[in-house]
Amino acid sequence: MDTPVDTVISRLRALDATLHPRDGVAVFNRVYLAVTEAVDRYVDTGRFADAHAAITLDVRFAQRYLAAVQAVADERRPPACWRPLFQFRRHPGVRPLQFALAGINAHIGHDLALAVVDTCRTLGCAPVDLEDEFDMVGDLLLSLEERIRDDLMPGPDLFRIADPLTHLLGSWSLERARDAAWTAARALWALGELPDVADEFTERLDTAVGFAGRMLLTPLAEPGCR
């Protein structure tokens, strides 16, 4: 019997089938599909102490990304955190690893905090009750980051761009982004009785994450160019 995570996986696979392999959104989508499949395996093997909470968090998390994709398909503006990836998705000077990490930046830096709050409202709990599930998903992402970098980092024949790429990507950390997302989720939850302040906080978070994404997508020299 299919679970809500299986449904998300099906939607990610269907999206992948519609995108050109070199499309920047396709690059991130493949990475996110691998992460979601890994979460599904964790659920199936009983790795989560509270599988229902983990599934709910994973689905609410995915819905944020899929909503951004749908907004662009409908010619609406996605959240600011996602705009750089959609704007630069076909830029020839942006490398695949940049696309992958810009998507991760948007999804972790902005969507994850909001997904925690969404999940708490759905389950009637507080963020502290989801900390174990949050940490396990975060640890899974961290374990995949090195593989993502190895798979997408330019090879020795591209050393002319490797140095600036290494410098650019060294300024961003998935672990720091994950820790910031947890702090943001707790802050948003604490602001539950101050909706105007919570909305302003969310808008500022969206803008800041979008700015970081724009920096991650700084076009680099094409191979063979000086």
N, CA and C atoms as a LAMMPS dump frame, in Angstrom:
ITEM: TIMESTEP
0
ITEM: NUMBER OF ATOMS
678
ITEM: BOX BOUNDS ff ff ff
-5.0000000000000000e+02 5.0000000000000000e+02
-5.0000000000000000e+02 5.0000000000000000e+02
-5.0000000000000000e+02 5.0000000000000000e+02
ITEM: ATOMS id mol type element x y z
1 1 1 N 0.847 -1.201 0
2 1 2 C 0 0 0
3 1 3 C 0.882 1.251 0
4 2 1 N 0.558 2.212 -0.893
5 2 2 C 1.35 3.426 -0.99
6 2 3 C 1.167 4.292 0.25
7 3 1 N 2.25 4.939 0.657
8 3 2 C 2.226 5.895 1.759
9 3 3 C 2.282 7.3 1.173
10 4 1 N 2.035 8.33 1.992
11 4 2 C 2.172 9.706 1.486
12 4 3 C 3.572 9.992 0.935
13 5 1 N 4.602 9.349 1.496
14 5 2 C 5.952 9.548 0.971
15 5 3 C 6.065 8.942 -0.419
16 6 1 N 5.436 7.797 -0.643
17 6 2 C 5.434 7.185 -1.977
18 6 3 C 4.797 8.13 -2.996
19 7 1 N 3.755 8.817 -2.579
20 7 2 C 3.09 9.769 -3.476
21 7 3 C 4.028 10.915 -3.832
22 8 1 N 4.775 11.409 -2.846
23 8 2 C 5.76 12.465 -3.117
24 8 3 C 6.814 11.957 -4.097
25 9 1 N 7.306 10.749 -3.867
26 9 2 C 8.318 10.174 -4.758
27 9 3 C 7.784 10.07 -6.178
28 10 1 N 6.546 9.67 -6.325
29 10 2 C 5.941 9.568 -7.658
30 10 3 C 5.886 10.929 -8.34
31 11 1 N 5.545 11.964 -7.563
32 11 2 C 5.478 13.309 -8.137
33 11 3 C 6.863 13.818 -8.537
34 12 1 N 7.878 13.515 -7.733
35 12 2 C 9.237 13.932 -8.071
36 12 3 C 9.732 13.207 -9.316
37 13 1 N 9.422 11.935 -9.437
38 13 2 C 9.814 11.177 -10.632
39 13 3 C 9.097 11.694 -11.869
40 14 1 N 7.823 12.015 -11.727
41 14 2 C 7.064 12.547 -12.86
42 14 3 C 7.632 13.893 -13.293
43 15 1 N 8.006 14.733 -12.327
44 15 2 C 8.606 16.022 -12.651
45 15 3 C 9.934 15.823 -13.368
46 16 1 N 10.739 14.897 -12.891
47 16 2 C 12.029 14.622 -13.516
48 16 3 C 11.865 14.25 -14.987
49 17 1 N 10.824 13.512 -15.282
50 17 2 C 10.601 13.054 -16.655
51 17 3 C 10.264 14.203 -17.601
52 18 1 N 9.82 15.339 -17.058
53 18 2 C 9.435 16.47 -17.902
54 18 3 C 10.567 17.473 -18.099
55 19 1 N 11.666 17.329 -17.371
56 19 2 C 12.734 18.325 -17.381
57 19 3 C 13.938 17.854 -18.183
58 20 1 N 14.594 18.809 -18.837
59 20 2 C 15.853 18.498 -19.517
60 20 3 C 16.893 18.163 -18.454
61 21 1 N 17.728 17.148 -18.673
62 21 2 C 18.697 16.738 -17.635
63 21 3 C 19.607 17.853 -17.148
64 22 1 N 19.924 18.83 -18.004
65 22 2 C 20.831 19.912 -17.604
66 22 3 C 20.099 21.11 -17.026
67 23 1 N 18.789 21.072 -17
68 23 2 C 17.997 22.126 -16.355
69 23 3 C 18.39 22.176 -14.874
70 24 1 N 18.638 23.375 -14.358
71 24 2 C 19.042 23.488 -12.958
72 24 3 C 18.016 22.941 -11.992
73 25 1 N 16.735 23.077 -12.309
74 25 2 C 15.689 22.514 -11.449
75 25 3 C 15.759 20.991 -11.483
76 26 1 N 16.056 20.429 -12.648
77 26 2 C 16.189 18.968 -12.766
78 26 3 C 17.343 18.454 -11.903
79 27 1 N 18.443 19.222 -11.855
80 27 2 C 19.591 18.811 -11.046
81 27 3 C 19.188 18.721 -9.579
82 28 1 N 18.522 19.763 -9.081
83 28 2 C 18.077 19.709 -7.686
84 28 3 C 17.033 18.626 -7.487
85 29 1 N 16.114 18.489 -8.42
86 29 2 C 15.039 17.511 -8.276
87 29 3 C 15.598 16.095 -8.118
88 30 1 N 16.647 15.777 -8.866
89 30 2 C 17.264 14.446 -8.742
90 30 3 C 17.87 14.25 -7.36
91 31 1 N 18.517 15.287 -6.86
92 31 2 C 19.085 15.218 -5.51
93 31 3 C 17.974 15.025 -4.481
94 32 1 N 16.906 15.798 -4.618
95 32 2 C 15.817 15.723 -3.647
96 32 3 C 15.085 14.391 -3.731
97 33 1 N 14.98 13.854 -4.922
98 33 2 C 14.381 12.525 -5.076
99 33 3 C 15.202 11.48 -4.322
100 34 1 N 16.524 11.555 -4.43
101 34 2 C 17.386 10.607 -3.714
102 34 3 C 17.208 10.733 -2.206
103 35 1 N 17.091 11.966 -1.722
104 35 2 C 16.891 12.191 -0.286
105 35 3 C 15.548 11.615 0.161
106 36 1 N 14.503 11.865 -0.607
107 36 2 C 13.166 11.396 -0.24
108 36 3 C 13.088 9.869 -0.282
109 37 1 N 13.753 9.265 -1.237
110 37 2 C 13.799 7.802 -1.297
111 37 3 C 14.527 7.233 -0.079
112 38 1 N 15.568 7.943 0.366
113 38 2 C 16.287 7.495 1.557
114 38 3 C 15.412 7.612 2.801
115 39 1 N 14.651 8.692 2.907
116 39 2 C 13.718 8.834 4.024
117 39 3 C 12.7 7.704 4.006
118 40 1 N 12.213 7.361 2.822
119 40 2 C 11.234 6.277 2.684
120 40 3 C 11.817 4.955 3.171
121 41 1 N 13.088 4.712 2.856
122 41 2 C 13.737 3.47 3.333
123 41 3 C 13.86 3.488 4.852
124 42 1 N 14.173 4.642 5.414
125 42 2 C 14.259 4.763 6.874
126 42 3 C 12.91 4.439 7.517
127 43 1 N 11.835 4.938 6.907
128 43 2 C 10.496 4.653 7.436
129 43 3 C 10.211 3.156 7.35
130 44 1 N 10.504 2.555 6.193
131 44 2 C 10.206 1.134 5.975
132 44 3 C 10.983 0.217 6.914
133 45 1 N 12.182 0.643 7.3
134 45 2 C 13.022 -0.2 8.158
135 45 3 C 12.918 0.168 9.638
136 46 1 N 11.986 1.066 9.967
137 46 2 C 11.756 1.395 11.369
138 46 3 C 12.827 2.235 12.017
139 47 1 N 13.534 3.046 11.222
140 47 2 C 14.617 3.857 11.783
141 47 3 C 14.093 5.045 12.59
142 48 1 N 12.872 5.49 12.29
143 48 2 C 12.287 6.616 13.016
144 48 3 C 11.494 6.106 14.213
145 49 1 N 11.708 6.728 15.372
146 49 2 C 10.956 6.332 16.567
147 49 3 C 9.465 6.618 16.393
148 50 1 N 9.142 7.721 15.734
149 50 2 C 7.745 8.095 15.464
150 50 3 C 7.595 8.224 13.954
151 51 1 N 7.232 7.12 13.311
152 51 2 C 7.15 7.105 11.848
153 51 3 C 6.098 8.073 11.327
154 52 1 N 4.982 8.185 12.043
155 52 2 C 3.914 9.078 11.59
156 52 3 C 4.396 10.527 11.58
157 53 1 N 5.11 10.933 12.622
158 53 2 C 5.641 12.299 12.676
159 53 3 C 6.665 12.516 11.563
160 54 1 N 7.517 11.522 11.326
161 54 2 C 8.539 11.642 10.289
162 54 3 C 7.91 11.767 8.908
163 55 1 N 6.883 10.96 8.653
164 55 2 C 6.196 11.009 7.36
165 55 3 C 5.518 12.361 7.172
166 56 1 N 4.852 12.831 8.219
167 56 2 C 4.161 14.115 8.125
168 56 3 C 5.142 15.239 7.848
169 57 1 N 6.273 15.248 8.556
170 57 2 C 7.294 16.271 8.327
171 57 3 C 7.838 16.179 6.908
172 58 1 N 8.13 14.974 6.442
173 58 2 C 8.688 14.797 5.109
174 58 3 C 7.723 15.286 4.033
175 59 1 N 6.443 14.973 4.198
176 59 2 C 5.447 15.371 3.198
177 59 3 C 5.219 16.875 3.223
178 60 1 N 5.09 17.46 4.415
179 60 2 C 4.903 18.914 4.504
180 60 3 C 6.117 19.642 3.908
181 61 1 N 7.282 19.091 4.128
182 61 2 C 8.53 19.633 3.592
183 61 3 C 8.492 19.604 2.063
184 62 1 N 8.169 18.463 1.498
185 62 2 C 8.131 18.311 0.043
186 62 3 C 7.09 19.219 -0.592
187 63 1 N 5.971 19.393 0.084
188 63 2 C 4.9 20.217 -0.475
189 63 3 C 5.349 21.649 -0.713
190 64 1 N 6.275 22.139 0.081
191 64 2 C 6.787 23.504 -0.102
192 64 3 C 7.533 23.624 -1.429
193 65 1 N 8.381 22.66 -1.731
194 65 2 C 9.121 22.662 -3.002
195 65 3 C 8.169 22.481 -4.182
196 66 1 N 7.268 21.511 -4.08
197 66 2 C 6.352 21.236 -5.179
198 66 3 C 5.421 22.427 -5.437
199 67 1 N 5.071 23.158 -4.39
200 67 2 C 4.25 24.36 -4.561
201 67 3 C 5.013 25.437 -5.328
202 68 1 N 6.327 25.554 -5.07
203 68 2 C 7.143 26.523 -5.807
204 68 3 C 7.216 26.144 -7.281
205 69 1 N 7.38 24.852 -7.561
206 69 2 C 7.401 24.377 -8.949
207 69 3 C 6.075 24.693 -9.638
208 70 1 N 4.975 24.439 -8.953
209 70 2 C 3.654 24.688 -9.533
210 70 3 C 3.427 26.175 -9.766
211 71 1 N 3.912 27.007 -8.847
212 71 2 C 3.76 28.452 -9.022
213 71 3 C 4.42 28.91 -10.319
214 72 1 N 5.611 28.419 -10.585
215 72 2 C 6.314 28.792 -11.817
216 72 3 C 5.571 28.255 -13.036
217 73 1 N 5.082 27.027 -12.946
218 73 2 C 4.323 26.445 -14.059
219 73 3 C 3.073 27.264 -14.355
220 74 1 N 2.486 27.847 -13.309
221 74 2 C 1.273 28.667 -13.465
222 74 3 C 1.59 30.13 -13.747
223 75 1 N 2.881 30.43 -13.956
224 75 2 C 3.348 31.792 -14.22
225 75 3 C 3.059 32.733 -13.054
226 76 1 N 3.171 32.182 -11.863
227 76 2 C 3.107 32.979 -10.64
228 76 3 C 4.501 33.041 -10.033
229 77 1 N 4.728 34.003 -9.155
230 77 2 C 6.044 34.148 -8.529
231 77 3 C 6.187 33.14 -7.391
232 78 1 N 7.258 32.371 -7.387
233 78 2 C 7.505 31.478 -6.258
234 78 3 C 8.075 32.277 -5.096
235 79 1 N 8.22 31.672 -3.922
236 79 2 C 8.872 32.372 -2.816
237 79 3 C 10.253 32.892 -3.232
238 80 1 N 10.689 33.95 -2.593
239 80 2 C 11.966 34.573 -2.954
240 80 3 C 13.136 33.601 -2.867
241 81 1 N 13.071 32.669 -1.937
242 81 2 C 14.179 31.72 -1.769
243 81 3 C 14.372 30.842 -2.998
244 82 1 N 13.305 30.593 -3.768
245 82 2 C 13.372 29.73 -4.947
246 82 3 C 13.624 30.495 -6.24
247 83 1 N 13.435 31.804 -6.239
248 83 2 C 13.522 32.548 -7.503
249 83 3 C 14.878 32.438 -8.19
250 84 1 N 16.012 32.517 -7.462
251 84 2 C 17.288 32.401 -8.176
252 84 3 C 17.427 31.101 -8.963
253 85 1 N 17.012 29.988 -8.379
254 85 2 C 17.146 28.712 -9.091
255 85 3 C 16.316 28.714 -10.376
256 86 1 N 15.096 29.217 -10.305
257 86 2 C 14.256 29.242 -11.504
258 86 3 C 14.739 30.273 -12.513
259 87 1 N 15.304 31.373 -12.046
260 87 2 C 15.798 32.402 -12.96
261 87 3 C 17.064 31.971 -13.692
262 88 1 N 17.92 31.214 -13.011
263 88 2 C 19.218 30.847 -13.584
264 88 3 C 19.275 29.39 -14.059
265 89 1 N 18.151 28.71 -14.072
266 89 2 C 18.113 27.27 -14.319
267 89 3 C 18.763 26.85 -15.643
268 90 1 N 18.813 27.748 -16.623
269 90 2 C 19.39 27.409 -17.935
270 90 3 C 20.653 28.207 -18.241
271 91 1 N 21.198 28.879 -17.245
272 91 2 C 22.381 29.714 -17.486
273 91 3 C 23.596 28.819 -17.753
274 92 1 N 24.277 29.018 -18.875
275 92 2 C 25.402 28.134 -19.223
276 92 3 C 26.617 28.29 -18.32
277 93 1 N 26.693 29.397 -17.589
278 93 2 C 27.848 29.616 -16.725
279 93 3 C 27.683 29.093 -15.313
280 94 1 N 26.531 28.473 -15.003
281 94 2 C 26.292 27.926 -13.67
282 94 3 C 26.47 26.417 -13.723
283 95 1 N 27.268 25.901 -12.813
284 95 2 C 27.609 24.473 -12.815
285 95 3 C 26.546 23.664 -12.065
286 96 1 N 26.418 22.369 -12.377
287 96 2 C 25.394 21.527 -11.73
288 96 3 C 25.441 21.535 -10.204
289 97 1 N 26.642 21.532 -9.631
290 97 2 C 26.739 21.535 -8.173
291 97 3 C 26.142 22.811 -7.593
292 98 1 N 26.307 23.92 -8.292
293 98 2 C 25.702 25.167 -7.824
294 98 3 C 24.182 25.063 -7.812
295 99 1 N 23.609 24.482 -8.865
296 99 2 C 22.158 24.298 -8.902
297 99 3 C 21.682 23.425 -7.738
298 100 1 N 22.401 22.334 -7.504
299 100 2 C 21.997 21.41 -6.438
300 100 3 C 22.013 22.111 -5.085
301 101 1 N 23.086 22.825 -4.784
302 101 2 C 23.204 23.449 -3.47
303 101 3 C 22.305 24.681 -3.342
304 102 1 N 22.029 25.369 -4.431
305 102 2 C 21.081 26.494 -4.354
306 102 3 C 19.686 25.986 -4.022
307 103 1 N 19.316 24.839 -4.598
308 103 2 C 18.025 24.244 -4.261
309 103 3 C 17.983 23.772 -2.822
310 104 1 N 19.061 23.146 -2.38
311 104 2 C 19.129 22.696 -0.986
312 104 3 C 19.07 23.898 -0.044
313 105 1 N 19.756 24.977 -0.416
314 105 2 C 19.726 26.193 0.396
315 105 3 C 18.297 26.706 0.565
316 106 1 N 17.531 26.771 -0.532
317 106 2 C 16.156 27.247 -0.463
318 106 3 C 15.287 26.316 0.372
319 107 1 N 15.465 25.028 0.16
320 107 2 C 14.595 24.053 0.804
321 107 3 C 14.902 23.908 2.293
322 108 1 N 16.183 23.901 2.641
323 108 2 C 16.561 23.786 4.048
324 108 3 C 16.43 25.139 4.75
325 109 1 N 16.964 26.178 4.122
326 109 2 C 17.021 27.484 4.774
327 109 3 C 15.67 28.116 5.025
328 110 1 N 14.707 27.85 4.148
329 110 2 C 13.382 28.471 4.283
330 110 3 C 12.29 27.436 4.523
331 111 1 N 12.18 26.454 3.614
332 111 2 C 11.042 25.532 3.652
333 111 3 C 11.02 24.638 4.885
334 112 1 N 12.197 24.231 5.346
335 112 2 C 12.234 23.281 6.456
336 112 3 C 11.641 23.886 7.728
337 113 1 N 11.981 25.123 8.018
338 113 2 C 11.431 25.773 9.218
339 113 3 C 9.914 25.851 9.145
340 114 1 N 9.392 26.233 7.983
341 114 2 C 7.946 26.344 7.828
342 114 3 C 7.282 24.964 7.865
343 115 1 N 7.991 23.953 7.34
344 115 2 C 7.441 22.593 7.366
345 115 3 C 7.338 22.064 8.793
346 116 1 N 8.288 22.417 9.645
347 116 2 C 8.21 22.017 11.056
348 116 3 C 6.959 22.618 11.694
349 117 1 N 6.718 23.9 11.436
350 117 2 C 5.533 24.557 11.992
351 117 3 C 4.264 23.936 11.413
352 118 1 N 4.248 23.68 10.102
353 118 2 C 3.095 23.018 9.483
354 118 3 C 2.813 21.674 10.156
355 119 1 N 3.876 20.917 10.401
356 119 2 C 3.736 19.588 11.001
357 119 3 C 3.218 19.682 12.426
358 120 1 N 3.724 20.642 13.185
359 120 2 C 3.26 20.819 14.558
360 120 3 C 1.77 21.148 14.591
361 121 1 N 1.333 21.976 13.676
362 121 2 C -0.088 22.319 13.628
363 121 3 C -0.933 21.104 13.234
364 122 1 N -0.417 20.296 12.325
365 122 2 C -1.148 19.106 11.887
366 122 3 C -1.256 18.081 13.008
367 123 1 N -0.153 17.88 13.736
368 123 2 C -0.107 16.833 14.76
369 123 3 C -0.504 17.335 16.147
370 124 1 N -0.651 18.641 16.3
371 124 2 C -0.983 19.179 17.608
372 124 3 C 0.146 19.029 18.613
373 125 1 N 1.37 19.292 18.156
374 125 2 C 2.533 19.169 19.039
375 125 3 C 3.38 20.429 18.926
376 126 1 N 4.487 20.456 19.642
377 126 2 C 5.425 21.576 19.591
378 126 3 C 6.702 21.122 18.886
379 127 1 N 7.525 22.061 18.398
380 127 2 C 8.759 21.667 17.714
381 127 3 C 9.638 20.712 18.512
382 128 1 N 9.702 20.889 19.83
383 128 2 C 10.55 20.011 20.629
384 128 3 C 10.143 18.548 20.479
385 129 1 N 8.869 18.29 20.207
386 129 2 C 8.383 16.916 20.039
387 129 3 C 8.841 16.301 18.721
388 130 1 N 9.333 17.14 17.794
389 130 2 C 9.791 16.655 16.487
390 130 3 C 11.314 16.662 16.371
391 131 1 N 11.989 16.988 17.458
392 131 2 C 13.438 17.186 17.359
393 131 3 C 14.171 15.937 16.883
394 132 1 N 13.779 14.766 17.36
395 132 2 C 14.459 13.54 16.933
396 132 3 C 14.282 13.304 15.44
397 133 1 N 13.051 13.496 14.942
398 133 2 C 12.794 13.294 13.521
399 133 3 C 13.528 14.34 12.682
400 134 1 N 13.527 15.582 13.167
401 134 2 C 14.242 16.655 12.485
402 134 3 C 15.729 16.316 12.389
403 135 1 N 16.313 15.894 13.497
404 135 2 C 17.744 15.584 13.524
405 135 3 C 18.081 14.423 12.601
406 136 1 N 17.221 13.413 12.563
407 136 2 C 17.523 12.263 11.721
408 136 3 C 17.459 12.619 10.238
409 137 1 N 16.453 13.41 9.859
410 137 2 C 16.376 13.864 8.472
411 137 3 C 17.584 14.743 8.149
412 138 1 N 17.953 15.613 9.079
413 138 2 C 19.12 16.464 8.872
414 138 3 C 20.399 15.666 8.746
415 139 1 N 20.558 14.638 9.577
416 139 2 C 21.752 13.788 9.486
417 139 3 C 21.799 13.051 8.151
418 140 1 N 20.634 12.66 7.656
419 140 2 C 20.566 11.996 6.359
420 140 3 C 21.016 12.938 5.255
421 141 1 N 20.564 14.173 5.312
422 141 2 C 20.98 15.17 4.329
423 141 3 C 22.488 15.397 4.378
424 142 1 N 23.026 15.487 5.585
425 142 2 C 24.469 15.697 5.73
426 142 3 C 25.258 14.525 5.164
427 143 1 N 24.755 13.309 5.364
428 143 2 C 25.469 12.13 4.86
429 143 3 C 25.481 12.091 3.339
430 144 1 N 24.466 12.71 2.72
431 144 2 C 24.39 12.724 1.266
432 144 3 C 25.152 13.893 0.651
433 145 1 N 25.449 14.916 1.465
434 145 2 C 26.077 16.114 0.907
435 145 3 C 27.424 15.793 0.27
436 146 1 N 28.254 14.998 0.943
437 146 2 C 29.572 14.685 0.39
438 146 3 C 29.437 13.936 -0.933
439 147 1 N 28.467 13.023 -1
440 147 2 C 28.265 12.28 -2.244
441 147 3 C 27.795 13.206 -3.366
442 148 1 N 26.932 14.159 -3.019
443 148 2 C 26.455 15.121 -4.009
444 148 3 C 27.62 15.937 -4.552
445 149 1 N 28.474 16.413 -3.657
446 149 2 C 29.629 17.203 -4.091
447 149 3 C 30.566 16.369 -4.958
448 150 1 N 30.802 15.112 -4.575
449 150 2 C 31.679 14.237 -5.359
450 150 3 C 31.107 13.972 -6.747
451 151 1 N 29.791 13.771 -6.81
452 151 2 C 29.153 13.447 -8.081
453 151 3 C 29.118 14.64 -9.035
454 152 1 N 28.97 15.842 -8.489
455 152 2 C 28.725 17.014 -9.33
456 152 3 C 29.904 17.97 -9.433
457 153 1 N 30.957 17.743 -8.652
458 153 2 C 32.117 18.632 -8.728
459 153 3 C 32.837 18.424 -10.047
460 154 1 N 33.27 19.505 -10.709
461 154 2 C 33.984 19.357 -11.972
462 154 3 C 35.229 18.507 -11.819
463 155 1 N 35.57 17.79 -12.874
464 155 2 C 36.746 16.922 -12.856
465 155 3 C 38.022 17.689 -13.127
466 156 1 N 39.169 16.981 -13.204
467 156 2 C 40.469 17.634 -13.378
468 156 3 C 40.563 18.468 -14.646
469 157 1 N 39.746 18.118 -15.677
470 157 2 C 39.82 18.872 -16.928
471 157 3 C 39.188 20.254 -16.817
472 158 1 N 38.554 20.535 -15.692
473 158 2 C 37.9 21.829 -15.518
474 158 3 C 38.552 22.653 -14.411
475 159 1 N 39.836 22.453 -14.192
476 159 2 C 40.508 23.144 -13.099
477 159 3 C 40.429 24.67 -13.235
478 160 1 N 40.235 25.18 -14.459
479 160 2 C 40.156 26.626 -14.618
480 160 3 C 38.972 27.205 -13.859
481 161 1 N 37.904 26.427 -13.688
482 161 2 C 36.758 26.926 -12.916
483 161 3 C 36.669 26.292 -11.539
484 162 1 N 37.473 25.256 -11.291
485 162 2 C 37.348 24.556 -10.011
486 162 3 C 37.708 25.45 -8.836
487 163 1 N 38.741 26.271 -8.992
488 163 2 C 39.152 27.11 -7.87
489 163 3 C 38.057 28.103 -7.462
490 164 1 N 37.48 28.887 -8.388
491 164 2 C 36.403 29.791 -7.974
492 164 3 C 35.178 29.049 -7.475
493 165 1 N 34.909 27.873 -8.04
494 165 2 C 33.757 27.101 -7.586
495 165 3 C 33.965 26.629 -6.156
496 166 1 N 35.156 26.125 -5.869
497 166 2 C 35.46 25.671 -4.515
498 166 3 C 35.357 26.825 -3.523
499 167 1 N 35.866 27.986 -3.905
500 167 2 C 35.796 29.163 -3.031
501 167 3 C 34.349 29.577 -2.786
502 168 1 N 33.545 29.595 -3.858
503 168 2 C 32.154 30.026 -3.739
504 168 3 C 31.356 29.093 -2.837
505 169 1 N 31.473 27.802 -3.079
506 169 2 C 30.663 26.843 -2.336
507 169 3 C 31.176 26.633 -0.911
508 170 1 N 32.443 26.964 -0.671
509 170 2 C 32.976 26.85 0.672
510 170 3 C 32.387 27.87 1.632
511 171 1 N 31.685 28.875 1.077
512 171 2 C 31.08 29.908 1.93
513 171 3 C 29.712 29.493 2.458
514 172 1 N 29.227 28.301 2.041
515 172 2 C 27.898 27.845 2.461
516 172 3 C 28.016 26.478 3.105
517 173 1 N 27.249 26.246 4.156
518 173 2 C 27.311 24.986 4.897
519 173 3 C 25.911 24.441 5.12
520 174 1 N 25.678 23.199 4.714
521 174 2 C 24.384 22.568 4.946
522 174 3 C 24.119 22.407 6.439
523 175 1 N 25.16 22.072 7.183
524 175 2 C 24.979 21.881 8.624
525 175 3 C 24.55 23.176 9.298
526 176 1 N 25.177 24.296 8.915
527 176 2 C 24.773 25.587 9.497
528 176 3 C 23.359 25.956 9.068
529 177 1 N 23.014 25.648 7.82
530 177 2 C 21.668 25.939 7.328
531 177 3 C 20.627 25.126 8.092
532 178 1 N 20.955 23.86 8.37
533 178 2 C 20.027 23.01 9.123
534 178 3 C 19.834 23.552 10.537
535 179 1 N 20.93 23.933 11.187
536 179 2 C 20.828 24.469 12.555
537 179 3 C 20.016 25.761 12.566
538 180 1 N 20.217 26.606 11.554
539 180 2 C 19.465 27.861 11.473
540 180 3 C 17.981 27.59 11.245
541 181 1 N 17.673 26.526 10.475
542 181 2 C 16.274 26.179 10.214
543 181 3 C 15.571 25.763 11.51
544 182 1 N 16.27 25.033 12.359
545 182 2 C 15.673 24.613 13.624
546 182 3 C 15.397 25.83 14.521
547 183 1 N 16.35 26.755 14.557
548 183 2 C 16.159 27.982 15.342
549 183 3 C 14.988 28.789 14.789
550 184 1 N 14.904 28.877 13.465
551 184 2 C 13.81 29.63 12.846
552 184 3 C 12.464 28.98 13.137
553 185 1 N 12.419 27.649 13.101
554 185 2 C 11.164 26.943 13.386
555 185 3 C 10.7 27.215 14.812
556 186 1 N 11.621 27.16 15.761
557 186 2 C 11.261 27.431 17.159
558 186 3 C 10.802 28.869 17.336
559 187 1 N 11.478 29.803 16.643
560 187 2 C 11.086 31.212 16.739
561 187 3 C 9.691 31.433 16.162
562 188 1 N 9.421 30.827 15.009
563 188 2 C 8.105 30.975 14.397
564 188 3 C 7.01 30.394 15.289
565 189 1 N 7.318 29.27 15.923
566 189 2 C 6.328 28.659 16.807
567 189 3 C 6.058 29.565 18.006
568 190 1 N 7.114 30.154 18.543
569 190 2 C 6.963 31.049 19.696
570 190 3 C 6.19 32.312 19.324
571 191 1 N 6.22 32.672 18.039
572 191 2 C 5.522 33.874 17.576
573 191 3 C 4.087 33.573 17.144
574 192 1 N 3.611 32.382 17.469
575 192 2 C 2.278 31.97 17.042
576 192 3 C 1.17 32.918 17.446
577 193 1 N 1.327 33.582 18.575
578 193 2 C 0.3 34.506 19.037
579 193 3 C 0.531 35.932 18.548
580 194 1 N 1.548 36.106 17.726
581 194 2 C 1.852 37.416 17.143
582 194 3 C 1.938 37.24 15.625
583 195 1 N 0.828 36.999 14.958
584 195 2 C 0.851 36.657 13.531
585 195 3 C 1.511 37.708 12.647
586 196 1 N 1.363 38.978 12.976
587 196 2 C 1.992 40.021 12.156
588 196 3 C 3.508 39.92 12.228
589 197 1 N 4.021 39.686 13.429
590 197 2 C 5.462 39.547 13.604
591 197 3 C 5.946 38.258 12.941
592 198 1 N 5.176 37.183 13.078
593 198 2 C 5.542 35.909 12.451
594 198 3 C 5.601 36.061 10.929
595 199 1 N 4.64 36.782 10.357
596 199 2 C 4.638 36.996 8.903
597 199 3 C 5.859 37.801 8.467
598 200 1 N 6.192 38.814 9.26
599 200 2 C 7.367 39.627 8.917
600 200 3 C 8.643 38.802 9.025
601 201 1 N 8.736 37.986 10.077
602 201 2 C 9.897 37.11 10.249
603 201 3 C 10.023 36.167 9.057
604 202 1 N 8.911 35.573 8.63
605 202 2 C 8.926 34.636 7.506
606 202 3 C 9.361 35.326 6.222
607 203 1 N 8.876 36.545 6.012
608 203 2 C 9.253 37.293 4.811
609 203 3 C 10.743 37.61 4.813
610 204 1 N 11.257 38.017 5.966
611 204 2 C 12.689 38.334 6.056
612 204 3 C 13.536 37.073 5.835
613 205 1 N 13.082 35.957 6.389
614 205 2 C 13.794 34.688 6.195
615 205 3 C 13.821 34.32 4.721
616 206 1 N 12.696 34.431 4.06
617 206 2 C 12.582 34.122 2.638
618 206 3 C 13.548 34.967 1.822
619 207 1 N 13.582 36.261 2.109
620 207 2 C 14.461 37.176 1.377
621 207 3 C 15.934 36.847 1.604
622 208 1 N 16.307 36.591 2.857
623 208 2 C 17.707 36.302 3.177
624 208 3 C 18.177 35.009 2.512
625 209 1 N 17.339 33.995 2.542
626 209 2 C 17.705 32.722 1.918
627 209 3 C 17.8 32.896 0.398
628 210 1 N 16.905 33.694 -0.167
629 210 2 C 16.977 33.961 -1.594
630 210 3 C 18.262 34.68 -1.973
631 211 1 N 18.707 35.599 -1.127
632 211 2 C 19.964 36.309 -1.391
633 211 3 C 21.139 35.332 -1.392
634 212 1 N 21.158 34.418 -0.42
635 212 2 C 22.227 33.412 -0.376
636 212 3 C 22.189 32.532 -1.617
637 213 1 N 20.975 32.163 -2.058
638 213 2 C 20.85 31.349 -3.26
639 213 3 C 21.382 32.062 -4.485
640 214 1 N 21.118 33.355 -4.566
641 214 2 C 21.635 34.131 -5.704
642 214 3 C 23.153 34.132 -5.715
643 215 1 N 23.774 34.217 -4.558
644 215 2 C 25.229 34.176 -4.504
645 215 3 C 25.769 32.796 -4.92
646 216 1 N 25.083 31.747 -4.492
647 216 2 C 25.514 30.394 -4.867
648 216 3 C 25.454 30.171 -6.369
649 217 1 N 24.592 30.919 -7.053
650 217 2 C 24.417 30.742 -8.493
651 217 3 C 25.204 31.766 -9.31
652 218 1 N 26.21 32.374 -8.701
653 218 2 C 27.067 33.297 -9.444
654 218 3 C 27.66 32.584 -10.643
655 219 1 N 27.407 33.07 -11.873
656 219 2 C 27.954 32.393 -13.06
657 219 3 C 29.477 32.407 -13.046
658 220 1 N 30.042 31.276 -13.439
659 220 2 C 31.484 31.133 -13.506
660 220 3 C 31.901 31.022 -14.974
661 221 1 N 33.192 31.139 -15.203
662 221 2 C 33.682 31.079 -16.582
663 221 3 C 33.364 29.723 -17.198
664 222 1 N 33.038 29.748 -18.471
665 222 2 C 32.817 28.502 -19.2
666 222 3 C 34.135 27.755 -19.357
667 223 1 N 34.107 26.392 -19.399
668 223 2 C 35.32 25.645 -19.65
669 223 3 C 35.977 26.13 -20.94
670 224 1 N 37.27 26.364 -20.864
671 224 2 C 37.995 26.798 -22.03
672 224 3 C 38.066 28.312 -22.176
673 225 1 N 37.335 29.038 -21.335
674 225 2 C 37.352 30.502 -21.392
675 225 3 C 38.332 31.042 -20.369
676 226 1 N 38.894 32.177 -20.67
677 226 2 C 39.811 32.82 -19.73
678 226 3 C 39.093 33.964 -19.046
